[in-house]
Amino acid sequence: MSVPYALHAKTAESITGTVNYTETDPVFGASVAGGITAADTANWNVDMDTQLDSTDIVALGFVAVSGTASEGATLQIVGGIPTWVAAAQPATIGDFRDGGIVFWVNPTDNTKGLVVDLNDLSTSAPWGCLGTLIGANDTAIGTGAQNTVDILAGCTQANIAADLCANSTSGGFTDWFLPSEDELNEIFQNTAAIETALTNNGGSGFLTGFYWSSTEIGVLDVRVQLNSDTFTRNKGNTYNVRAVRAF
């Protein structure tokens, strides 16, 4: 019976000295790998992220994203720059946000609503253009902004209630308007929560006196508010003005 050669082989003895080997494979030598040096391999475990600056990132085809990706945030293009935009937060009556105090929340989307300014813009402003029919006669919530646009388009009298609101920059916002009849009434139906929030956030409470709405009744009259009640008063009178805005 034949015996495999391996059973007769001796175990290799230890090797001493320097082993020199040169790769002569022509395929390897012609490849990219053939140019790798010991210095190259020493850098393989270095964290290269710290070696990149903004110029390198752009050169690689990546785009830096502003902001933080908080829960619910969406990636949007803002001013041509990819930016993480935080998810809109639900609002409740009396919240201090978006330049004022929340007095109305959209029943179908509680991240949207209306806020009232922290302070009156005037205590003695006219509605303006007595004897002229402007056509700003909408009453519902959500119509005050258009009423204000219509008033300013049809009445050039200076320093009227609508003009004061439209030109306000309170809280850094520029889209304030004179509230419609129902918007103004909604404020005064929630005065307990609103006035507490006004006080807590450096604002001033409502005065005991008439406040203008943007709702016109005819060539002579406009709807106004006194506490929780609405009235009709002459355009030529001078009353308090408190602006509102949508968020």
Number of C-alpha atoms within 10 A of each C-alpha: 3 4 7 8 7 7 7 8 8 7 6 6 6 5 7 6 5 6 6 5 6 5 8 8 9 9 8 12 12 10 10 8 9 13 10 10 9 7 8 9 10 9 10 9 7 10 8 9 8 7 8 11 10 11 8 11 13 12 10 10 7 10 12 11 14 13 13 12 15 11 8 11 15 13 15 13 12 11 7 7 12 15 19 19 18 15 13 11 10 12 21 17 19 22 17 20 13 17 20 26 28 29 26 22 19 14 9 7 10 14 15 19 21 25 27 28 24 26 17 18 17 19 16 15 22 23 29 25 19 17 13 13 17 20 15 23 22 18 21 14 19 18 20 29 22 18 26 24 17 17 27 20 10 14 18 12 12 14 15 21 31 32 23 20 27 20 14 17 13 17 12 9 12 13 17 27 28 30 35 30 26 22 24 31 20 16 26 20 15 16 19 11 16 26 20 15 22 23 12 11 13 10 17 16 16 20 12 9 12 22 27 31 31 32 28 26 20 17 15 17 20 22 24 25 23 17 16 13 11 18 14 15 20 19 23 16 14 20 20 23 25 25 28 27 26 19 14
